[in-house]
Structures are given as structure tokens and as C-alpha cells.
Amino acid sequence: MVDPRIKAKPNAVRVVLADRNPIVLSGLERIFDDSDLFRVVAVAADGERFLEAVDRLTFQVGVIGWNMPYLDGRGVLHALRDRKNAPRIVIFDDNASADLARQAMAQGAAGYCPNGAPPEVLLETVAAVADGRMVFPFIDVRTLDVDPFASLTRRERELLALLRSGRAAAVIAADLGVTVNTVKFHLKNLYGKLGVHNRTQAVSAYFSAQVERGEILPPSRPGGERPRRVG
């Protein structure tokens, strides 16, 4: 059975949309359906369902949110990194910070558009990406490999501090007044940003970063002599 969303639009750019917010999804679908240049072939409520669409369908561009349940935008980009003929990805998110655009570019996105932009700007961005171009606000490319801790949100920094104290997820949830599932969701994002797989590695990475920045001294050398801080 043909998906009713697929209309007769010869040579239209095939697009799949993904966002956690059903209102945003509905608005996006309407914007693209009103244009003769695009054909929406599927919509998804999270990153995992978006990847299912990648497996099932052929399309040129995915327009996805950055913060999605189960698998976020970063996770989607990572999953597509080594896939042949993967769709190009445009990040469309309510976070209009330059840092998010930088993160998206560093992870392999082809474009970025804040969801406060006019519809025509989004359409132009997706059309350009489908044509093989990259569309981002100005980004100093020298910052693409900066300290990953700089990209942590306030909540993620709070979680990292609590991890260092050895608290269990349930205790952290109680401390923050959120559910355990919410804590696990934030931890997944935190681990992804730091490139680690568990709390021990996250705390170790944080400690190492502090040493490199000279914020704390490494453990004493044999004989109790500490290395001198330079600068």
C-alpha cells in the first residue's frame, strides 16, 4: 500500500523527518508538502525509527532534531558515518547556539537550521544539501576538535559531578528530582559526548582533562614529590 504522504511530485527531493515533538513534526510535514520540490516519504518520533526508515526507504535528506529519545541526533550521525549512500542530514532544532551547529558539523551533518528560521530558509537549506552543498552559519573550523567538556549542558555537568561522588542512578534521580529513566537518558548523551561507555570512564576522562588544563595536579610521584605546574 502506498503511503498517503507520498504525492505525485516528479523528480522531487525525497525527505524523511524526525523529531520528538509531534507538533514540530506536523509543522515540518506541512512545510515540505506545500512545496513541489520535496516529497515527505516518512516521519519518525525518534532516532531509532529514523534509522529504520534509512533501512527501508530510499531518500536524499533527513531533517532531524538533535534531542530525541532512544537515539539522539548525535547518535544518528554516528550510526550513518560508515554507511554507503547514507542520506545527508540537516539538523533542525530549537537550540540556536553556534555550539550546536559546530557539534553537528563535527559529527558529519550536512546542514543546520534553527527551528525559529522562516520556512523558506529551511527549504533552501534542504535543497542546497540535496544538491551536495553544506549549509551552516559561520563556524571557526579551528574549534571543531575542542575539549568535549565545553559542549556539556548544565544538567550534564551536574550529573558528572554526582557520578564522581559514586552515587547510584536512583540516588542521582532523587537528588535532581527527576526519574531514573531521565537520568539514564542524560547519561547516554553525556557518555556520547565524551566518547566513553560508562561512569568510570567518564570520571577518568574528566580527571584527565582537569590535569591537562592545569586545574588540578596529578598524583604525587614516588617519594612524595609533585611535578611543578608550568605557567
C-alpha positions as CSV (number, residue, x, y, z in Angstrom):
1,M,0.0,0.0,0.0
2,V,1.4,3.4,-1.0
3,D,2.0,5.8,1.9
4,P,-0.7,8.6,1.5
5,R,2.1,11.1,2.3
6,I,3.8,10.3,-1.0
7,K,2.3,12.5,-3.6
8,A,3.0,12.6,-7.3
9,K,5.9,15.0,-7.5
10,P,8.2,14.0,-10.3
11,N,12.0,14.5,-9.5
12,A,11.1,15.8,-6.0
13,V,13.7,15.5,-3.3
14,R,12.7,12.7,-1.0
15,V,12.8,13.6,2.6
16,V,12.3,11.9,6.0
17,L,11.5,13.9,9.1
18,A,12.3,13.1,12.7
19,D,11.6,15.0,15.9
20,R,10.5,14.2,19.4
21,N,7.7,16.8,19.3
22,P,4.6,15.8,17.3
23,I,3.7,19.4,16.8
24,V,7.1,20.2,15.2
25,L,6.7,17.1,13.0
26,S,3.3,18.1,11.8
27,G,4.5,21.6,11.0
28,L,7.6,20.3,9.1
29,E,5.5,17.9,7.1
30,R,3.1,20.7,6.1
31,I,6.0,22.9,5.1
32,F,7.5,20.3,2.8
33,D,4.2,19.0,1.4
34,D,3.3,22.6,0.3
35,S,6.4,22.7,-1.9
36,D,6.6,21.0,-5.3
37,L,10.4,20.5,-4.7
38,F,10.1,17.9,-1.9
39,R,8.3,14.7,-1.1
40,V,8.0,13.5,2.5
41,V,8.3,9.7,2.5
42,A,8.2,9.1,6.2
43,V,8.2,10.7,9.6
44,A,9.7,9.4,12.8
45,A,9.4,10.3,16.5
46,D,13.0,9.3,17.5
47,G,16.4,8.4,16.1
48,E,15.9,4.7,16.2
49,R,12.8,4.9,14.0
50,F,14.6,7.3,11.7
51,L,17.3,4.6,11.2
52,E,14.6,2.1,10.5
53,A,13.4,4.4,7.7
54,V,17.0,4.5,6.4
55,D,17.0,0.7,6.2
56,R,13.6,0.6,4.4
57,L,13.4,3.6,2.2
58,T,15.5,5.5,-0.4
59,F,15.7,9.2,0.3
60,Q,18.2,12.0,-0.1
61,V,17.8,14.1,3.0
62,G,16.9,13.6,6.6
63,V,15.7,16.6,8.7
64,I,16.1,15.6,12.3
65,G,16.1,17.1,15.8
66,W,19.1,17.0,18.0
67,N,17.5,15.9,21.3
68,M,15.4,12.8,20.6
69,P,14.5,9.8,22.8
70,Y,16.2,6.4,22.4
71,L,18.8,7.8,19.9
72,D,19.6,11.5,19.5
73,G,20.9,13.4,16.6
74,R,24.5,12.7,17.5
75,G,23.7,9.0,17.7
76,V,22.1,9.1,14.3
77,L,25.0,10.8,12.7
78,H,27.4,8.4,14.3
79,A,25.3,5.4,13.0
80,L,25.3,6.8,9.5
81,R,29.0,7.7,9.4
82,D,30.2,4.4,7.8
83,R,27.1,3.7,5.7
84,K,27.4,3.8,2.0
85,N,24.9,6.0,0.2
86,A,23.6,7.3,3.6
87,P,21.1,10.2,3.3
88,R,22.5,13.7,4.1
89,I,21.4,15.1,7.4
90,V,20.1,18.5,8.3
91,I,19.8,19.3,12.0
92,F,16.6,21.3,12.7
93,D,16.5,22.1,16.4
94,D,15.2,24.8,18.9
95,N,18.8,25.2,20.1
96,A,20.1,28.1,18.0
97,S,23.5,28.2,19.6
98,A,26.7,28.2,17.5
99,D,28.0,25.4,19.6
100,L,25.2,23.0,18.4
101,A,26.0,23.9,14.8
102,R,29.6,23.2,15.5
103,Q,28.8,19.9,17.1
104,A,26.5,18.9,14.2
105,M,29.2,19.7,11.6
106,A,31.9,17.8,13.6
107,Q,29.7,14.7,13.7
108,G,29.0,14.7,10.0
109,A,25.8,16.7,9.4
110,A,25.5,18.4,6.0
111,G,23.4,21.3,7.3
112,Y,21.9,23.1,10.3
113,C,18.8,25.2,10.6
114,P,17.3,26.6,13.8
115,N,13.6,25.9,14.0
116,G,13.0,29.6,14.5
117,A,14.1,30.3,11.0
118,P,11.4,31.1,8.3
119,P,10.1,28.1,6.4
120,E,11.8,29.3,3.2
121,V,15.2,29.3,4.9
122,L,14.6,25.6,5.9
123,L,13.6,24.7,2.4
124,E,16.6,26.5,0.9
125,T,18.9,24.7,3.3
126,V,17.5,21.2,2.5
127,A,17.5,22.0,-1.3
128,A,21.2,23.0,-1.1
129,V,22.1,19.9,0.9
130,A,20.3,17.7,-1.6
131,D,22.4,19.4,-4.3
132,G,25.6,18.4,-2.5
133,R,26.4,21.5,-0.5
134,M,26.9,22.1,3.2
135,V,24.9,24.8,4.9
136,F,25.9,26.1,8.3
137,P,26.2,29.5,10.0
138,F,29.8,30.8,10.2
139,I,31.9,28.3,12.3
140,D,35.5,28.7,13.1
141,V,36.7,25.3,11.9
142,R,39.7,25.5,14.3
143,T,37.1,24.8,17.1
144,L,35.8,21.5,15.7
145,D,38.2,19.5,17.8
146,V,37.8,21.4,21.0
147,D,37.5,20.0,24.5
148,P,34.3,17.9,24.5
149,F,33.6,19.1,28.1
150,A,32.8,22.5,26.6
151,S,29.7,21.1,24.9
152,L,28.2,19.7,28.1
153,T,24.9,21.1,29.2
154,R,24.3,22.4,32.8
155,R,22.4,19.2,33.6
156,E,25.2,17.0,32.2
157,R,27.7,18.9,34.3
158,E,25.6,18.3,37.4
159,L,25.4,14.6,36.5
160,L,29.1,14.3,36.1
161,A,29.7,15.9,39.5
162,L,27.3,13.4,41.0
163,L,29.0,10.5,39.2
164,R,32.3,11.5,40.8
165,S,30.7,11.1,44.2
166,G,29.8,7.5,43.4
167,R,26.0,7.9,43.7
168,A,23.8,5.3,42.0
169,A,21.3,6.3,39.3
170,A,18.3,6.1,41.6
171,V,20.0,8.3,44.2
172,I,21.0,10.8,41.5
173,A,17.4,10.9,40.3
174,A,16.2,11.6,43.8
175,D,18.8,14.4,44.2
176,L,17.7,16.1,41.0
177,G,14.0,15.4,41.4
178,V,13.7,13.5,38.1
179,T,13.0,9.9,37.1
180,V,15.7,7.2,36.8
181,N,14.9,7.0,33.1
182,T,15.6,10.7,32.7
183,V,18.9,10.3,34.4
184,K,19.8,7.4,32.1
185,F,18.8,9.5,29.1
186,H,21.1,12.3,30.1
187,L,23.9,9.9,31.0
188,K,23.6,8.4,27.5
189,N,24.1,11.8,26.0
190,L,26.9,12.6,28.4
191,Y,28.8,9.4,27.5
192,G,28.3,10.0,23.8
193,K,29.8,13.5,24.0
194,L,32.8,12.3,25.9
195,G,33.3,9.2,23.8
196,V,33.0,6.8,26.8
197,H,30.8,3.8,27.7
198,N,30.4,4.0,31.5
199,R,30.7,6.2,34.6
200,T,34.2,5.0,35.4
201,Q,35.4,6.1,32.0
202,A,33.5,9.4,32.2
203,V,35.1,10.3,35.6
204,S,38.5,9.3,34.4
205,A,38.2,11.4,31.3
206,Y,37.1,14.4,33.4
207,F,40.0,14.0,35.8
208,S,42.5,13.7,32.9
209,A,41.0,16.9,31.3
210,Q,41.5,18.8,34.5
211,V,45.1,17.7,34.7
212,E,45.8,18.7,31.1
213,R,44.2,22.1,31.8
214,G,46.3,22.5,34.9
215,E,43.2,22.9,37.1
216,I,44.4,20.1,39.4
217,L,47.7,18.4,39.9
218,P,48.3,14.7,39.0
219,P,49.0,12.2,41.8
220,S,52.3,12.6,43.6
221,R,55.4,10.9,42.1
222,P,57.3,8.3,44.1
223,G,58.9,9.9,47.1
224,G,56.1,12.4,47.5
225,E,57.4,14.9,45.0
226,R,54.7,16.6,42.8
227,P,55.5,17.9,39.3
228,R,55.6,21.6,39.1
229,R,52.8,23.4,37.4
230,V,54.0,25.3,34.3
231,G,52.8,28.8,33.6
